[in-house]
């Protein structure tokens, strides 16, 4: 895989799954590279959980159960789940740039992997806690 790997934020993954029309140019390029097998996009466990909550509250429509959505996604080896561990929880707690626990855990996952995060979230970008791709 030739292109740099990255970690995805929840909204970036949902926008990609919806066709990518609202993604930033670098985000779109990163997802396209994954679809072509040239890079890996890691999906933090917190993203999986947040997608489930958004689907349950009918804020997004995956057109299938959450488990099937991720089974379909992970059938492509370019998309890899990234497990949550205590170190990421401690890191998220110490970041303190946001009150959103998902944002903290997702940033902690990107830091754990030492990879950029695909996100348009200005609070994350402004925190300087992680490199951002958008």
N, CA, C and O of each residue as an XYZ file, in Angstrom:
536
protein
N       0.853     -1.175      0.000
C       0.000      0.000      0.000
C       0.895      1.234      0.000
O       1.691      1.432      0.918
N       0.764      2.040     -1.006
C       1.700      3.125     -1.242
C       1.385      4.404     -0.470
O       2.312      5.082     -0.029
N       0.138      4.751     -0.295
C      -0.220      6.018      0.333
C      -0.215      5.882      1.847
O      -0.333      4.782      2.387
N      -0.078      7.024      2.525
C      -0.052      7.027      3.987
C      -1.401      6.590      4.549
O      -2.458      6.974      4.050
N      -1.335      5.788      5.590
C      -2.551      5.355      6.274
C      -3.112      6.503      7.093
O      -2.426      7.495      7.336
N      -4.360      6.367      7.519
C      -5.019      7.391      8.328
C      -6.078      6.732      9.205
O      -6.413      5.560      9.035
N      -6.584      7.504     10.130
C      -7.673      7.108     11.023
C      -8.873      7.954     10.640
O      -8.715      9.128     10.308
N     -10.078      7.380     10.679
C     -11.253      8.156     10.319
C     -12.062      8.582     11.537
O     -12.202      7.837     12.506
N     -12.583      9.788     11.462
C     -13.563     10.282     12.420
C     -14.935      9.795     11.955
O     -15.093      9.372     10.810
N     -15.904      9.855     12.827
C     -17.239      9.335     12.530
C     -17.873     10.027     11.333
O     -18.325      9.366     10.398
N     -17.907     11.356     11.358
C     -18.596     12.070     10.276
C     -17.914     11.825      8.929
O     -18.589     11.761      7.901
N     -16.600     11.689      8.921
C     -15.896     11.449      7.656
C     -16.278     10.089      7.077
O     -16.487      9.961      5.871
N     -16.367      9.087      7.930
C     -16.758      7.755      7.455
C     -18.186      7.759      6.924
O     -18.461      7.159      5.885
N     -19.088      8.424      7.620
C     -20.489      8.492      7.187
C     -20.591      9.251      5.861
O     -21.330      8.836      4.968
N     -19.862     10.351      5.728
C     -19.883     11.093      4.463
C     -19.318     10.248      3.323
O     -19.843     10.273      2.210
N     -18.257      9.507      3.599
C     -17.692      8.618      2.575
C     -18.718      7.559      2.167
O     -18.909      7.300      0.978
N     -19.372      6.955      3.146
C     -20.365      5.907      2.863
C     -21.540      6.461      2.064
O     -22.191      5.729      1.318
N     -21.811      7.759      2.224
C     -22.922      8.399      1.508
C     -22.516      8.890      0.124
O     -23.319      9.513     -0.571
N     -21.297      8.620     -0.278
C     -20.859      9.020     -1.613
C     -19.730     10.021     -1.623
O     -19.151     10.281     -2.678
N     -19.399     10.592     -0.474
C     -18.236     11.456     -0.358
C     -18.374     12.865     -0.854
O     -17.384     13.595     -0.900
N     -19.569     13.279     -1.230
C     -19.755     14.600     -1.805
C     -19.345     15.757     -0.924
O     -18.928     16.796     -1.438
N     -19.448     15.616      0.375
C     -19.127     16.726      1.279
C     -17.749     16.598      1.915
O     -17.389     17.402      2.775
N     -16.982     15.608      1.509
C     -15.637     15.440      2.048
C     -14.701     16.506      1.497
O     -14.868     16.970      0.369
N     -13.718     16.888      2.300
C     -12.665     17.763      1.814
C     -11.816     17.023      0.793
O     -11.861     15.794      0.738
N     -11.039     17.742     -0.020
C     -10.286     17.096     -1.094
C      -9.258     16.067     -0.612
O      -9.114     15.014     -1.233
N      -8.552     16.345      0.467
C      -7.566     15.383      0.974
C      -8.256     14.175      1.591
O      -7.768     13.052      1.470
N      -9.385     14.397      2.250
C     -10.156     13.287      2.812
C     -10.666     12.387      1.692
O     -10.574     11.163      1.777
N     -11.198     12.997      0.656
C     -11.713     12.244     -0.490
C     -10.589     11.419     -1.134
O     -10.793     10.261     -1.497
N      -9.412     12.020     -1.271
C      -8.261     11.327     -1.850
C      -7.839     10.143     -0.982
O      -7.489      9.085     -1.506
N      -7.869     10.313      0.328
C      -7.474      9.229      1.233
C      -8.448      8.065      1.140
O      -8.028      6.911      1.054
N      -9.759      8.358      1.157
C     -10.744      7.281      1.023
C     -10.643      6.615     -0.354
O     -10.797      5.399     -0.462
N     -10.390      7.390     -1.395
C     -10.243      6.808     -2.740
C      -9.033      5.882     -2.784
O      -9.086      4.822     -3.408
N      -7.951      6.270     -2.132
C      -6.765      5.418     -2.082
C      -7.076      4.109     -1.361
O      -6.590      3.049     -1.755
N      -7.885      4.184     -0.306
C      -8.282      2.961      0.406
C      -9.126      2.072     -0.508
O      -8.920      0.859     -0.561
N     -10.062      2.666     -1.217
C     -10.917      1.889     -2.120
C     -10.101      1.218     -3.216
O     -10.488      0.165     -3.723
N      -8.967      1.825     -3.585
C      -8.089      1.261     -4.619
C      -7.013      0.351     -4.026
O      -6.145     -0.133     -4.752
N      -7.062      0.117     -2.715
C      -6.107     -0.769     -2.071
C      -4.724     -0.194     -1.891
O      -3.761     -0.943     -1.727
N      -4.603      1.136     -1.919
C      -3.303      1.785     -1.809
C      -2.995      2.280     -0.401
O      -1.867      2.694     -0.135
N      -3.960      2.248      0.498
C      -3.730      2.707      1.863
C      -4.695      1.984      2.797
O      -5.591      1.264      2.357
N      -4.494      2.192      4.079
C      -5.386      1.631      5.094
C      -6.044      2.773      5.844
O      -5.388      3.752      6.201
N      -7.335      2.646      6.080
C      -8.068      3.575      6.929
C      -8.487      2.788      8.174
O      -9.230      1.811      8.090
N      -8.000      3.233      9.311
C      -8.344      2.595     10.581
C      -9.624      3.209     11.133
O      -9.820      4.423     11.077
N     -10.477      2.366     11.657
C     -11.759      2.784     12.220
C     -11.720      2.504     13.729
O     -11.810      1.350     14.146
N     -11.586      3.557     14.547
C     -11.543      3.344     15.991
C     -12.843      2.723     16.516
O     -13.922      2.951     15.969
N     -12.713      1.946     17.574
C     -13.895      1.348     18.207
C     -14.907      2.428     18.583
O     -16.113      2.195     18.510
N     -14.432      3.598     18.981
C     -15.346      4.686     19.351
C     -16.189      5.127     18.156
O     -17.339      5.529     18.336
N     -15.646      5.060     16.945
C     -16.420      5.401     15.744
C     -17.541      4.379     15.541
O     -18.674      4.738     15.222
N     -17.210      3.113     15.729
C     -18.231      2.065     15.580
C     -19.367      2.295     16.571
O     -20.542      2.201     16.216
N     -19.012      2.592     17.797
C     -20.014      2.837     18.839
C     -20.859      4.067     18.505
O     -22.084      4.031     18.615
N     -20.194      5.162     18.093
C     -20.919      6.394     17.783
C     -21.859      6.202     16.589
O     -22.980      6.711     16.602
N     -21.419      5.482     15.568
C     -22.286      5.189     14.422
C     -23.520      4.429     14.899
O     -24.636      4.718     14.467
N     -23.321      3.462     15.787
C     -24.449      2.721     16.329
C     -25.444      3.619     17.054
O     -26.654      3.468     16.889
N     -24.946      4.536     17.844
C     -25.829      5.465     18.563
C     -26.564      6.392     17.602
O     -27.746      6.676     17.792
N     -25.871      6.862     16.576
C     -26.506      7.746     15.592
C     -27.584      7.005     14.805
O     -28.643      7.563     14.516
N     -27.314      5.755     14.463
C     -28.304      4.958     13.730
C     -29.509      4.667     14.621
O     -30.651      4.749     14.167
N     -29.264      4.332     15.868
C     -30.351      4.015     16.798
C     -31.266      5.221     17.013
O     -32.482      5.072     17.133
N     -30.671      6.419     17.062
C     -31.468      7.628     17.274
C     -32.021      8.183     15.960
O     -32.617      9.260     15.942
N     -31.826      7.458     14.876
C     -32.308      7.776     13.533
C     -31.742      9.116     13.031
O     -32.406      9.838     12.287
N     -30.526      9.431     13.441
C     -29.853     10.620     12.916
C     -29.133     10.292     11.617
O     -28.826     11.185     10.827
N     -28.859      8.990     11.397
C     -28.309      8.517     10.126
C     -29.056      7.246      9.734
O     -29.609      6.549     10.585
N     -29.062      6.956      8.439
C     -29.709      5.749      7.944
C     -28.673      4.936      7.176
O     -28.259      5.307      6.078
N     -28.268      3.835      7.766
C     -27.262      2.976      7.140
C     -27.859      2.005      6.127
O     -27.130      1.351      5.381
N     -29.185      1.914      6.106
C     -29.934      1.010      5.220
C     -29.694     -0.465      5.530
O     -30.023     -1.336      4.725
N     -29.132     -0.733      6.677
C     -28.913     -2.093      7.163
C     -28.491     -1.993      8.628
O     -28.145     -0.907      9.092
N     -28.511     -3.087      9.350
C     -28.073     -3.042     10.746
C     -26.607     -2.592     10.860
O     -25.811     -2.804      9.946
N     -26.273     -1.979     11.975
C     -24.915     -1.483     12.207
C     -23.888     -2.605     12.034
O     -22.851     -2.410     11.400
N     -24.173     -3.750     12.585
C     -23.246     -4.882     12.483
C     -22.977     -5.230     11.016
O     -21.839     -5.520     10.646
N     -24.018     -5.201     10.182
C     -23.840     -5.517      8.759
C     -23.079     -4.405      8.036
O     -22.246     -4.681      7.173
N     -23.363     -3.150      8.386
C     -22.643     -2.023      7.800
C     -21.140     -2.211      7.991
O     -20.364     -2.072      7.045
N     -20.730     -2.530      9.234
C     -19.297     -2.681      9.495
C     -18.744     -3.988      8.948
O     -17.573     -4.042      8.572
N     -19.546     -5.038      8.894
C     -19.091     -6.279      8.257
C     -18.793     -6.008      6.785
O     -17.785     -6.471      6.253
N     -19.672     -5.260      6.138
C     -19.445     -4.896      4.732
C     -18.175     -4.050      4.597
O     -17.348     -4.303      3.721
N     -18.025     -3.047      5.465
C     -16.854     -2.175      5.409
C     -15.568     -2.966      5.613
O     -14.616     -2.822      4.846
N     -15.543     -3.802      6.650
C     -14.321     -4.533      6.982
C     -14.066     -5.724      6.067
O     -13.032     -6.381      6.185
N     -14.995     -6.012      5.155
C     -14.713     -7.041      4.147
C     -13.658     -6.539      3.163
O     -13.029     -7.332      2.462
N     -13.469     -5.225      3.115
C     -12.402     -4.627      2.330
C     -11.187     -4.500      3.260
O     -11.265     -3.781      4.256
N     -10.071     -5.174      2.968
C      -8.919     -5.138      3.869
C      -8.291     -3.754      4.037
O      -7.434     -3.567      4.901
N      -8.701     -2.797      3.234
C      -8.190     -1.432      3.386
C      -8.813     -0.731      4.594
O      -8.317      0.312      5.021
N      -9.878     -1.281      5.143
C     -10.526     -0.723      6.332
C     -10.302     -1.683      7.488
O     -10.688     -2.851      7.428
N      -9.681     -1.181      8.528
C      -9.331     -2.017      9.662
C      -9.880     -1.418     10.961
O      -9.720     -0.223     11.209
N     -10.526     -2.244     11.789
C     -10.963     -1.739     13.088
C      -9.748     -1.535     13.990
O      -8.750     -2.247     13.879
N      -9.847     -0.564     14.874
C      -8.786     -0.328     15.855
C      -9.403     -0.403     17.239
O     -10.239      0.422     17.609
N      -8.981     -1.398     17.992
C      -9.561     -1.658     19.312
C      -9.224     -0.546     20.313
O      -8.176      0.095     20.241
N     -10.137     -0.353     21.225
C      -9.963      0.603     22.317
C      -9.229     -0.097     23.454
O      -9.550     -1.232     23.807
N      -8.238      0.591     24.025
C      -7.536      0.021     25.162
C      -7.413      1.073     26.268
O      -7.660      2.254     26.023
N      -7.035      0.661     27.477
C      -6.961      1.620     28.581
C      -6.046      2.805     28.298
O      -6.343      3.921     28.726
N      -4.944      2.590     27.589
C      -4.039      3.694     27.280
C      -4.725      4.801     26.492
O      -4.474      5.983     26.732
N      -5.585      4.427     25.556
C      -6.320      5.426     24.780
C      -7.307      6.180     25.677
O      -7.503      7.385     25.520
N      -7.920      5.467     26.607
C      -8.865      6.120     27.524
C      -8.136      7.144     28.382
O      -8.631      8.255     28.573
N      -6.963      6.784     28.903
C      -6.177      7.732     29.701
C      -5.772      8.931     28.854
O      -5.862     10.073     29.305
N      -5.324      8.673     27.622
C      -4.920      9.752     26.718
C      -6.099     10.678     26.434
O      -5.957     11.900     26.482
N      -7.259     10.100     26.138
C      -8.451     10.911     25.863
C      -8.806     11.783     27.058
O      -9.169     12.947     26.892
N      -8.705     11.231     28.252
C      -9.012     11.987     29.458
C      -8.040     13.145     29.653
O      -8.433     14.220     30.106
N      -6.788     12.930     29.318
C      -5.763     13.959     29.515
C      -5.774     15.026     28.429
O      -5.215     16.103     28.635
N      -6.394     14.764     27.278
C      -6.407     15.745     26.187
C      -7.159     17.007     26.572
O      -6.649     18.113     26.390
N      -8.337     16.860     27.089
C      -9.167     17.953     27.628
C      -9.479     19.090     26.657
O      -9.825     20.184     27.103
N      -9.370     18.874     25.363
C      -9.718     19.931     24.406
C     -11.211     19.946     24.096
O     -11.712     20.885     23.478
N     -11.917     18.908     24.526
C     -13.335     18.791     24.218
C     -14.055     18.079     25.348
O     -13.443     17.353     26.132
N     -15.350     18.291     25.422
C     -16.167     17.554     26.385
C     -16.822     16.345     25.728
O     -17.481     15.550     26.398
N     -16.640     16.206     24.415
C     -17.213     15.087     23.673
C     -16.330     13.859     23.866
O     -15.198     13.834     23.383
N     -16.834     12.838     24.566
C     -15.981     11.672     24.818
C     -15.573     10.942     23.536
O     -14.487     10.367     23.470
N     -16.431     10.962     22.527
C     -16.084     10.289     21.274
C     -14.912     10.993     20.599
O     -13.992     10.332     20.117
N     -14.931     12.324     20.558
C     -13.820     13.053     19.946
C     -12.510     12.738     20.660
O     -11.485     12.518     20.014
N     -12.541     12.716     21.978
C     -11.327     12.403     22.725
C     -10.809     11.010     22.427
O      -9.607     10.823     22.234
N     -11.708     10.021     22.389
C     -11.294      8.649     22.117
C     -10.799      8.465     20.688
O      -9.863      7.704     20.444
N     -11.421      9.155     19.753
C     -11.009      9.043     18.347
C      -9.631      9.674     18.144
O      -8.786      9.111     17.448
N      -9.404     10.841     18.749
C      -8.081     11.469     18.687
C      -7.048     10.569     19.356
O      -5.940     10.412     18.844
N      -7.399      9.983     20.485
C      -6.469      9.084     21.181
C      -6.104      7.884     20.302
O      -4.962      7.424     20.327
N      -7.065      7.377     19.529
C      -6.772      6.261     18.614
C      -5.774      6.697     17.544
O      -4.840      5.959     17.230
N      -5.966      7.889     16.983
C      -5.039      8.391     15.966
C      -3.645      8.576     16.555
O      -2.642      8.275     15.909
N      -3.596      9.070     17.776
C      -2.303      9.231     18.436
C      -1.665      7.877     18.723
O      -0.454      7.716     18.578
N      -2.476      6.908     19.129
C      -1.987      5.569     19.416
C      -1.323      4.963     18.174
O      -0.292      4.298     18.275
N      -1.916      5.198     17.020
C      -1.388      4.682     15.756
C      -0.349      5.609     15.120
O       0.314      5.237     14.153
N      -0.215      6.819     15.674
C       0.688      7.838     15.128
C       0.370      8.127     13.664
O       1.252      8.181     12.807
N      -0.947      8.315     13.409
C      -1.431      8.580     12.058
C      -2.314      9.823     12.060
O      -2.847     10.201     13.104
N      -2.476     10.463     10.901
C      -3.386     11.596     10.819
C      -4.840     11.136     10.947
O      -5.172      9.976     10.703
N      -5.678     12.071     11.333
C      -7.101     11.821     11.501
C      -7.870     12.507     10.384
O      -7.681     13.698     10.136
N      -8.728     11.766      9.715
C      -9.596     12.331      8.680
C     -10.779     12.965      9.396
O     -11.664     12.263      9.887
N     -10.795     14.305      9.457
C     -11.853     15.023     10.162
C     -11.928     16.464      9.692
O     -10.931     17.055      9.276
N     -13.140     17.019      9.767
C     -13.301     18.458      9.524
C     -13.540     19.190     10.826
O     -13.760     20.401     10.819
N     -13.501     18.489     11.938
C     -13.794     19.043     13.254
C     -12.768     20.121     13.612
O     -11.585     19.829     13.784
N     -13.231     21.364     13.723
C     -12.315     22.475     13.989
C     -11.729     22.412     15.398
O     -10.591     22.835     15.600
N     -12.467     21.901     16.368
C     -11.930     21.787     17.724
C     -10.751     20.816     17.750
O      -9.760     21.060     18.438
N     -10.854     19.733     17.011
C      -9.751     18.780     16.929
C      -8.573     19.422     16.218
O      -7.441     19.356     16.696
N      -8.837     20.039     15.081
C      -7.762     20.686     14.318
C      -7.075     21.757     15.165
O      -5.847     21.808     15.229
N      -7.865     22.607     15.812
C      -7.307     23.709     16.587
C      -6.557     23.245     17.824
O      -5.695     23.964     18.329
N      -6.872     22.051     18.319
C      -6.194     21.549     19.521
C      -4.730     21.207     19.249
O      -3.906     21.230     20.163
N      -4.405     20.888     17.991
C      -3.046     20.482     17.664
C      -2.658     19.128     18.236
O      -1.481     18.768     18.246
N      -3.633     18.386     18.706
C      -3.375     17.094     19.340
C      -2.991     16.005     18.359
O      -2.369     15.010     18.731
N      -3.366     16.200     17.094
C      -3.151     15.176     16.079
C      -3.108     15.858     14.708
O      -3.714     16.911     14.515
N      -2.391     15.254     13.762
C      -2.409     15.772     12.396
C      -3.798     15.503     11.789
O      -4.406     14.461     12.035
N      -4.270     16.445     11.009
C      -5.616     16.348     10.437
C      -5.528     16.325      8.916
O      -4.742     17.047      8.302
N      -6.366     15.467      8.328
C      -6.535     15.404      6.870
C      -7.970     15.794      6.588
O      -8.890     15.199      7.149
N      -8.183     16.773      5.736
C      -9.524     17.103      5.283
C      -9.471     17.647      3.876
O     -10.508     17.988      3.306
